[in-house]
Amino acid sequence: MKHKMISLDDVTYERAKRMNNFSAWVRDRINILLEEEEAVAWFHCERCNLGYQLKVSKAKHFCCPPCRETFHLPAMIRES
């Protein structure tokens, strides 16, 4: 295990000291961020008959590169 010091203000310090395992909580939150960065989804453009595997972001839609067909991402993908 490696050590990393972080700075907390008075409010966050008081909250952190009441937590049973603050370090585990920080590791969990970092892992969630990493999972979000790596999340991918498959989309199929019926107009072009092409499939895409794209990284999912907080964007609400993306466009098929060849035909510019717009796909709206489901809220459950954007909010995960």
N, C-alpha and C positions, 0 to 999 in steps of 0.2 A: 504494500500500500504506500502511495506517495502522499506527501503533505503539501497543502497549499493554503496560505493564509488569506483570509478575506476580511474586509472592513465592513462593520455594521454600524448603523446609527443607533441611538438610544432605544428607539422603538423596536427595530428589528433585533437588537441584542436581547431585549427583554423577552420577545417572542421565542427566539432561538434557544434561550437558556431553559425555557419550559418544555422544550421538545425532548423526547426520550433519546433520539439519535439524530441530531442535526446533520451530521456528516452523511449519513445514509439518505436523508431527505435531499440534500444537495446533489448527491450522486444520482438519485432517481430523477430529479428535475433536469439534470444535464443529459441523462439518457433519453428522456422524453424529447428534448430539443434535437438530439441526434437522430432519433427515429423520424421526427417530422421532416428533417432535412433529407432523409433517405427515402421517404415515402414515394412510391410510384403507383401509377394506375394505368390500365389499358383502356384505350378509346378506339372506336372504329368509325371511320367516316364512310357513310353509305354512298355519298356522292362519288368519292374516289375509289371506294372499296379498298381502302388502306387502313391498317391498324397501327397504332402508336402506343409506345410505352413511354410515359412522360412523368417527370417528377411533379408531384402534386404540391402546390403552394397555396397561399391564401387567396390567390386569384379567383375570381368568380367565373371566368371562362378562358378558353384558349381557341386558337384558330388552326384549322388544318393547313399546313404550309402550301400544298399545291392549289387547293381551290378556295381557301379562306373561309370554309364553312365554320361557323361558330358553334362550339360546344359549351354548354353551361354545366359547370361542375356542381354536383349535389352538395348541399350544405354539410352533410355528414362527413364528406371528404375534406372540405375546407376547414371545419372546426375541430378535426381530430388533433 
